[in-house]
Amino acid sequence: MVTVAQLNEDIIRVQKFIGMTNELTQTEGVIDLVTQIKALKEDLAFLRAQYDERSIELLSSCDALMSVVQDQGKVMEDLQMEMMVLQCAVAASRKTHESSSKVKIPEPKPFGSARSTKELENFLWDIDQYIIAARVTEIDKLNITTMYLTGDTKLWWCTRNTDDESDGCPKIDTWDDMKKERGINSLLAMPHGFLETS
């Protein structure tokens, strides 16, 4: 049989093993380790329940957020479709508006057989007005003008540009150059007396 003294020695050894001090044992008496373990288990169960509850809340929040994101994605797709429809409608109405309000601009008469400076000046003025009304870009002005040259005048123009490059003379390469005196004088000075001054 175990004596009380042996039990006290065993208790002191266990206390030393688990780190309990005499001060703690004296203030609270002999601490029931089973009670402490039960309290810790209850605290752990409470914490686990809170963790599970928070996890469920988080998962439901994530599901709700994913649902909102998917809904927003559908809304964005719908908005993009509506925007494409509106763009098509605006483009169609613009074309309808442009075609209904577009004024037909009469094209200038070709120049090629007239033999007077008056006809040449009228041609240049008509081309100038056509370019303004048709809103022709600066790059295309001279090309459009030369498209309305015919016959010997067109031949002269092709030869003039080729000769200018080979002779080192300045080339007429803009509409403004063509309108200047040197353009008119070049046409008046064409070989074979093409133009007569009047």
C-alpha positions as CSV (number, residue, x, y, z in Angstrom):
1,M,0.0,0.0,0.0
2,V,1.1,3.6,-0.8
3,T,1.6,6.0,2.0
4,V,0.7,9.7,2.0
5,A,4.4,10.6,2.0
6,Q,5.0,8.6,-1.2
7,L,2.0,10.3,-2.8
8,N,3.4,13.7,-1.8
9,E,6.8,12.8,-3.3
10,D,5.1,11.6,-6.5
11,I,3.1,14.9,-6.7
12,I,6.3,17.0,-6.3
13,R,8.0,15.0,-9.1
14,V,5.0,15.5,-11.4
15,Q,4.9,19.2,-10.6
16,K,8.6,19.6,-11.3
17,F,8.1,17.6,-14.5
18,I,5.3,19.8,-15.8
19,G,6.8,23.0,-14.4
20,M,4.4,23.9,-11.6
21,T,5.8,25.9,-8.8
22,N,5.1,25.6,-5.0
23,E,3.7,29.1,-5.1
24,L,1.0,28.0,-7.6
25,T,0.2,24.9,-5.6
26,Q,0.0,26.8,-2.3
27,T,-2.4,29.5,-3.6
28,E,-4.8,27.3,-5.4
29,G,-4.2,24.1,-3.7
30,V,-3.7,20.9,-5.6
31,I,-4.7,21.7,-9.2
32,D,-6.7,19.1,-10.9
33,L,-5.0,18.6,-14.2
34,V,-8.1,16.9,-15.7
35,T,-10.1,20.1,-15.0
36,Q,-7.5,22.2,-16.8
37,I,-7.4,19.9,-19.7
38,K,-11.2,19.9,-19.9
39,A,-11.2,23.7,-19.8
40,L,-8.5,23.8,-22.6
41,K,-10.6,21.4,-24.6
42,E,-13.7,23.6,-24.2
43,D,-11.7,26.6,-25.3
44,L,-10.3,24.8,-28.2
45,A,-13.8,23.6,-29.2
46,F,-15.1,27.1,-28.9
47,L,-12.2,28.4,-31.1
48,R,-12.8,25.7,-33.6
49,A,-16.5,26.5,-33.8
50,Q,-15.7,30.2,-34.4
51,Y,-13.1,29.2,-37.0
52,D,-15.7,26.9,-38.8
53,E,-18.3,29.7,-38.6
54,R,-15.9,32.3,-40.1
55,S,-14.8,29.8,-42.8
56,I,-18.5,29.2,-43.7
57,E,-19.1,33.0,-43.8
58,L,-15.9,33.6,-45.9
59,L,-16.9,30.8,-48.3
60,S,-20.4,32.2,-48.7
61,S,-18.9,35.7,-49.1
62,C,-16.6,34.4,-51.8
63,D,-19.5,32.7,-53.5
64,A,-21.6,35.9,-53.4
65,L,-18.6,37.8,-54.7
66,M,-18.1,35.4,-57.6
67,S,-21.8,35.6,-58.4
68,V,-21.6,39.4,-58.4
69,V,-18.5,39.3,-60.7
70,Q,-20.3,36.9,-63.1
71,D,-23.3,39.1,-63.1
72,Q,-21.1,42.1,-63.8
73,G,-19.4,40.2,-66.6
74,K,-22.9,39.5,-68.2
75,V,-23.8,43.2,-67.8
76,M,-20.5,44.1,-69.5
77,E,-21.2,41.7,-72.4
78,D,-24.7,43.2,-72.7
79,L,-23.4,46.7,-72.7
80,Q,-20.8,45.8,-75.3
81,M,-23.5,44.3,-77.5
82,E,-25.7,47.4,-77.1
83,M,-22.7,49.6,-77.9
84,M,-22.0,47.7,-81.1
85,V,-25.6,48.0,-82.1
86,L,-25.6,51.7,-81.4
87,Q,-22.3,52.2,-83.3
88,C,-23.9,50.4,-86.3
89,A,-27.0,52.5,-86.0
90,V,-25.0,55.8,-85.8
91,A,-22.8,54.7,-88.8
92,A,-25.9,53.9,-90.8
93,S,-27.6,57.1,-89.9
94,R,-24.4,59.0,-90.7
95,K,-24.3,57.4,-94.1
96,T,-27.9,58.1,-94.7
97,H,-27.4,61.7,-93.5
98,E,-24.3,62.2,-95.7
99,S,-26.0,60.7,-98.7
100,S,-29.1,62.8,-98.2
101,S,-27.3,66.0,-97.5
102,K,-24.4,65.6,-99.9
103,V,-24.3,68.1,-102.6
104,K,-23.2,66.9,-106.0
105,I,-20.1,68.9,-106.9
106,P,-19.8,69.4,-110.7
107,E,-16.5,68.2,-112.0
108,P,-14.4,70.7,-114.0
109,K,-14.2,70.4,-117.7
110,P,-11.0,68.9,-119.0
111,F,-8.4,71.2,-120.4
112,G,-6.5,70.2,-123.5
113,S,-7.6,71.8,-126.7
114,A,-8.1,75.5,-125.8
115,R,-5.6,77.9,-127.3
116,S,-5.9,80.9,-125.0
117,T,-4.6,82.0,-121.6
118,K,-8.2,82.9,-120.7
119,E,-9.2,79.3,-121.1
120,L,-6.2,78.2,-119.1
121,E,-7.0,80.7,-116.3
122,N,-10.6,79.6,-116.2
123,F,-9.5,75.9,-116.0
124,L,-7.2,76.6,-113.1
125,W,-9.9,78.6,-111.3
126,D,-12.5,75.8,-111.9
127,I,-10.0,73.3,-110.6
128,D,-9.3,75.5,-107.6
129,Q,-13.0,75.8,-106.8
130,Y,-13.5,72.0,-107.3
131,I,-10.7,71.2,-104.9
132,I,-12.1,73.5,-102.2
133,A,-15.7,72.2,-102.6
134,A,-14.6,68.5,-102.7
135,R,-12.2,69.0,-99.7
136,V,-9.3,67.4,-101.5
137,T,-6.2,66.8,-99.4
138,E,-3.1,68.8,-100.1
139,I,-1.3,65.7,-101.4
140,D,-3.9,64.9,-104.0
141,K,-4.5,68.4,-105.4
142,L,-1.9,68.3,-108.1
143,N,-2.7,64.7,-109.1
144,I,-6.4,65.6,-109.5
145,T,-5.5,68.7,-111.6
146,T,-3.4,66.6,-113.9
147,M,-6.2,64.1,-114.3
148,Y,-8.2,66.8,-116.0
149,L,-5.5,67.5,-118.6
150,T,-6.2,65.9,-122.0
151,G,-4.5,65.4,-125.3
152,D,-1.4,67.4,-126.0
153,T,-1.6,69.1,-122.7
154,K,-1.4,65.8,-120.8
155,L,1.5,64.8,-123.0
156,W,3.2,68.1,-122.3
157,W,2.7,67.6,-118.6
158,C,4.3,64.1,-118.6
159,T,7.2,65.4,-120.7
160,R,7.6,68.5,-118.5
161,N,8.0,66.4,-115.4
162,T,10.4,64.0,-117.0
163,D,12.5,66.9,-118.6
164,D,12.6,68.8,-115.3
165,E,14.1,65.9,-113.5
166,S,16.7,65.2,-116.2
167,D,17.6,68.9,-116.7
168,G,17.8,69.6,-113.0
169,C,15.0,72.2,-113.1
170,P,12.7,72.5,-110.2
171,K,9.8,70.2,-110.6
172,I,6.2,71.3,-110.2
173,D,5.1,69.0,-107.4
174,T,2.4,70.9,-105.6
175,W,-0.9,72.5,-106.5
176,D,0.4,75.9,-105.3
177,D,3.3,75.6,-107.7
178,M,0.9,74.9,-110.5
179,K,-1.2,77.9,-109.7
180,K,1.8,80.2,-109.6
181,E,2.9,82.1,-112.6
182,R,5.6,79.6,-113.4
183,G,2.9,76.9,-113.9
184,I,0.9,79.1,-116.2
185,N,4.0,80.4,-118.0
186,S,5.2,76.9,-118.5
187,L,1.9,76.0,-120.1
188,L,2.1,79.1,-122.3
189,A,5.6,78.4,-123.3
190,M,4.8,74.9,-124.6
191,P,6.3,74.0,-127.9
192,H,4.4,74.2,-131.2
193,G,2.5,77.3,-130.2
194,F,-0.1,75.3,-128.3
195,L,-1.6,78.4,-126.6
196,E,-2.2,81.7,-128.0
197,T,-2.3,84.7,-125.8
198,S,-5.5,86.8,-126.1
